[in-house]
Amino acid sequence: MTKKIYKYIGPDILEVAFNKEDYCGFKFSFPKDYNDPYELFLTINFEDDHEVIAFYNEVVREIQQFPTTCFSNSPIVAPMWAHYAHNSKGFVVEVDEEKLLEYLKDANLGDVVYQDTPRTELNGTFNMAYRRGKPRDMMFLRNGVQNAAYFTKHSCWNYESERRLVVSMDDVSIINENMIAYIPIDCVTAIISGSLTKPLYKEKAKELCTEIDSQYLEAKIGKSSSNQYFLDENLNTYTFNEDNIIACKSYCDSCKEPVQEYNEFCPWCLITEEDMDNAASNNPLRMFADAGTLESYIRGFNRIGK
């Protein structure tokens, strides 16, 4: 099974992304326009003496800006659903990484390293260039800094589990002042609707998946676990195993939420009316509610200690 990467998008972006026949388009930006003020910052230690910094500046100058877009290694990152998929009202587009790179042969795709200090592996390269001053040392330094700059972010962003794609200007088209890179639709292996995606958008996604021969899934929030799971149109259950979305062998016969092996139902669906009656009879607050004094009891209780 080939590696998949995941693009979180808003509900209105789906149609825009697939508005070119046989292609899917993703928006790219220059790192200087990203929402992280420290993009392209964590390269070498700038707390050195001014002569060292002057040398670094002479060799490296400003980091060259290339069109860049961001994927995630996971389709179950709650903050990503919130921030980039409009509070779970949007979608995640699953992309086959191998097919993507077959099309964008010269692209640079890699995991982002999350840390709060410069990349120590550049120290040797920098010292070599500083001491010897040979042209090849300068080029090793420039290329090393370039790569580290594009694939390093502060640790506060590590929840994104980002996999970043960097391309050349030849790979993008300028559409309404936006940089768009189009990839063949066979790179798209699934479209996942969010747990709060509106029915109208879900139907459009289903139609699109039929059209491009891709899998349609819906993200679900279970009651027994904080991890999302997925259902296809036939109510088959899927989970994410840190590498790929896979069919789930054990799931609740009623709500389809994943359960431990050999369990027919999740704990919530096992609740009977007798369980509910027993829970109610053991709840002393019910007596206050039946007497019409529950609200006054709560107010009095909450005033204690104030």
VOGU-3710 file (C-alpha; in Angstrom, 3 decimals, decimal comma):
1> mtkkiykyig> 0,000/0,000/0,000  1,544/3,281/-1,099  1,868/6,237/1,238  -0,980/8,753/1,278  -0,920/12,425/2,215  -3,890/14,578/3,152  -5,023/18,064/2,147  -7,544/19,812/4,404  -9,833/22,241/2,557  -12,969/24,297/3,164
11> pdilevafnk> -16,366/23,196/1,814  -16,407/25,774/-0,990  -12,941/24,807/-2,206  -13,882/21,304/-3,355  -15,565/22,377/-6,582  -12,817/24,907/-7,253  -10,109/22,268/-6,775  -11,729/20,008/-9,400  -12,885/22,631/-11,892  -10,366/21,537/-14,536
21> edycgfkfsf> -11,308/18,335/-16,313  -9,158/15,348/-15,364  -7,128/17,391/-12,879  -7,151/18,473/-9,261  -5,692/21,865/-8,414  -4,029/22,881/-5,148  -3,117/26,396/-4,149  0,558/27,155/-3,559  2,096/30,139/-1,798  5,510/31,550/-1,100
31> pkdyndpyel> 6,701/30,822/2,450  6,973/34,568/3,127  3,169/34,724/2,814  2,464/31,886/5,278  0,844/32,387/8,673  3,980/31,383/10,592  6,129/34,502/11,187  9,202/32,292/11,592  9,041/30,539/8,222  12,554/30,159/6,761
41> fltinfeddh> 14,104/31,205/10,083  15,500/28,124/11,826  18,667/27,578/9,817  21,842/28,485/11,741  22,515/30,068/15,118  22,392/33,821/14,584  23,702/34,520/18,095  27,230/34,373/16,755  29,667/37,250/16,178  28,996/39,832/13,519
51> eviafynevv> 31,761/38,601/11,178  30,231/35,120/11,060  26,783/36,540/10,372  28,215/38,786/7,639  29,763/35,732/5,973  26,496/33,790/6,213  24,616/36,713/4,696  27,132/37,024/1,867  26,876/33,365/0,888  23,218/32,621/1,512
61> reiqqfpttc> 21,546/36,021/1,168  17,761/35,747/1,337  16,248/32,301/1,031  14,864/31,866/-2,476  11,078/31,728/-2,584  9,479/28,722/-4,276  5,781/27,804/-4,595  4,936/25,674/-1,572  1,864/23,851/-0,318  1,208/21,852/2,821
71> fsnspivapm> -0,257/18,399/3,321  -0,591/16,386/6,508  0,485/12,828/7,184  -2,842/12,213/8,944  -6,557/12,740/8,191  -7,546/12,695/11,895  -5,866/15,850/13,227  -8,629/17,709/15,088  -6,978/21,185/14,922  -6,468/20,750/11,173
81> wahyahnskg> -10,142/19,913/10,722  -10,930/23,041/12,738  -8,486/25,465/11,122  -8,328/24,408/7,478  -11,567/22,460/6,979  -13,781/25,129/8,546  -14,596/23,440/11,847  -15,127/20,009/10,270  -17,538/21,429/7,679  -15,096/20,897/4,831
91> fvvevdeekl> -13,141/18,006/3,398  -9,849/16,145/3,335  -8,471/15,095/-0,037  -6,357/11,939/0,096  -3,482/11,921/-2,411  -1,287/9,037/-3,529  2,236/10,332/-2,930  3,921/8,018/-5,415  1,641/9,066/-8,284  2,015/12,715/-7,298
101> leylkdanlg> 5,799/12,537/-7,587  5,574/10,659/-10,886  3,823/13,735/-12,256  5,837/16,425/-10,441  9,199/14,761/-11,022  11,364/17,649/-9,830  9,274/18,519/-6,770  10,704/18,380/-3,262  8,397/16,585/-0,827  9,312/15,919/2,776
111> dvvyqdtprt> 8,249/15,906/6,403  8,630/19,103/8,377  10,985/18,901/11,367  9,596/20,627/14,461  12,091/22,242/16,798  12,769/25,571/18,530  16,479/25,795/17,784  18,474/26,022/14,542  19,410/22,875/12,644  22,641/21,642/14,246
121> elngtfnmay> 23,501/19,469/11,233  24,330/22,670/9,330  27,117/23,623/11,731  29,716/21,415/10,057  28,731/22,601/6,593  28,895/26,226/7,685  32,254/25,847/9,442  33,727/24,134/6,401  32,597/26,954/4,127  33,791/29,600/6,590
131> rrgkprdmmf> 37,261/28,073/7,036  38,076/26,829/3,535  36,051/29,178/1,351  35,890/26,771/-1,604  33,063/27,183/-4,141  31,694/23,694/-3,521  31,578/24,411/0,229  29,576/27,546/-0,475  27,113/25,582/-2,588  26,732/22,839/0,043
141> lrngvqnaay> 25,971/25,566/2,583  23,460/27,351/0,366  21,638/24,128/-0,495  21,662/22,897/3,102  20,258/26,149/4,426  17,645/26,169/1,666  16,405/22,694/2,561  16,470/23,292/6,321  14,615/26,564/5,932  11,756/24,988/3,994
151> ftkhscwnye> 11,404/21,919/6,181  11,795/23,289/9,717  9,078/24,859/11,876  8,692/25,775/15,514  7,481/22,916/17,710  4,209/24,721/18,486  3,068/23,634/14,999  3,852/19,948/15,422  0,177/18,969/15,658  -0,049/19,534/11,899
161> serrlvvsmd> 2,189/16,527/11,132  3,030/18,451/7,990  4,437/17,037/4,786  5,476/19,932/2,589  5,581/20,069/-1,205  7,900/22,562/-2,916  7,785/23,035/-6,698  9,166/25,433/-9,304  7,297/28,267/-10,958  7,098/26,084/-14,093
171> dvsiinenmi> 4,804/23,695/-12,188  2,147/26,291/-11,314  -0,399/28,331/-13,225  -1,459/31,820/-12,162  -5,243/31,774/-11,758  -6,877/34,946/-10,401  -3,518/35,953/-8,886  -3,208/32,566/-7,146  -0,536/29,956/-7,847  -2,252/26,663/-8,697
181> ayipidcvta> -0,543/23,360/-9,441  -2,728/20,839/-11,249  -2,210/17,106/-10,774  -4,000/14,256/-12,599  -7,134/13,104/-10,801  -5,809/9,547/-10,539  -3,509/10,938/-7,810  -6,646/11,487/-5,707  -7,629/8,259/-3,974  -10,337/9,471/-1,575
191> iisgsltkpl> -12,383/12,472/-0,537  -13,410/12,611/3,118  -16,246/14,822/4,302  -16,109/16,275/7,794  -18,344/15,288/10,677  -20,252/18,596/10,281  -20,228/18,905/6,489  -23,629/19,996/5,191  -25,665/17,426/3,200  -25,507/19,560/0,039
201> ykekakelct> -21,725/19,508/0,025  -21,663/15,792/0,861  -23,808/15,021/-2,179  -21,487/17,048/-4,399  -18,507/15,135/-3,012  -20,219/11,790/-3,640  -20,965/12,760/-7,237  -17,403/13,906/-7,714  -15,996/10,644/-6,335  -18,163/8,665/-8,756
211> eidsqyleak> -16,982/10,862/-11,608  -13,264/10,520/-10,843  -13,468/6,908/-9,582  -12,322/7,784/-6,077  -13,457/6,526/-2,675  -15,917/8,624/-0,684  -15,720/8,557/3,114  -17,373/10,445/5,953  -15,485/11,292/9,136  -17,322/10,359/12,311
221> igksssnqyf> -16,825/11,286/15,954  -17,393/8,315/18,217  -18,552/8,311/21,844  -16,145/5,689/23,122  -12,905/7,142/21,751  -11,574/10,561/20,796  -10,169/9,171/17,534  -12,166/9,779/14,388  -13,267/6,899/12,210  -14,744/6,787/8,718
231> ldenlntytf> -17,752/5,290/6,962  -18,155/4,657/3,255  -21,469/4,787/1,419  -22,165/1,160/2,337  -21,586/1,905/6,059  -18,337/-0,026/6,154  -16,041/1,222/8,913  -12,477/2,422/8,398  -9,753/3,679/10,725  -6,405/5,407/10,285
241> nedniiacks> -3,423/3,304/11,402  -0,798/6,115/11,327  0,090/5,236/7,732  -3,095/4,639/5,762  -6,859/4,424/6,052  -7,756/0,750/6,407  -10,935/-1,326/6,743  -11,887/-1,965/10,359  -12,512/-5,582/11,322  -14,335/-4,952/14,616
251> ycdsckepvq> -17,066/-2,347/14,848  -20,380/-1,821/16,607  -23,282/-3,537/14,857  -25,478/-0,539/15,653  -23,512/2,740/15,309  -20,504/1,298/13,376  -17,948/2,802/15,779  -14,761/0,700/16,086  -14,772/-1,635/19,090  -12,387/-4,118/20,611
261> eynefcpwcl> -12,128/-7,453/18,859  -15,069/-9,837/19,354  -17,350/-7,100/20,778  -20,637/-6,769/18,888  -21,594/-3,383/20,312  -19,872/-0,304/21,713  -20,507/0,496/25,424  -23,021/3,200/24,534  -25,138/0,966/22,341  -25,139/-1,696/25,063
271> iteedmdnaa> -27,110/0,616/27,377  -30,601/-0,792/28,006  -33,748/0,876/29,314  -33,189/-0,995/32,573  -29,697/0,550/32,812  -31,175/3,996/32,292  -33,902/3,431/34,897  -31,350/2,221/37,446  -29,095/5,220/36,764  -32,038/7,601/37,232
281> snnplrmfad> -33,134/5,958/40,501  -29,584/6,308/41,858  -29,373/10,008/40,994  -30,377/12,066/44,090  -30,727/15,220/42,013  -33,827/13,648/40,473  -35,645/14,161/43,784  -35,000/17,915/43,643  -36,100/18,001/40,005  -39,331/16,135/40,804
291> agtlesyirg> -40,008/18,587/43,654  -39,318/21,577/41,402  -36,386/22,788/43,553  -33,395/21,666/41,475  -32,483/25,134/40,167  -32,562/26,718/43,612  -30,472/23,844/45,004  -27,854/24,336/42,278  -27,703/28,098/42,895  -27,298/27,547/46,623
301> fnrigk> -24,631/24,889/46,119  -22,610/27,105/43,783  -22,667/29,976/46,301  -20,874/27,844/48,899  -17,386/29,149/49,477  -17,872/32,379/47,548
//
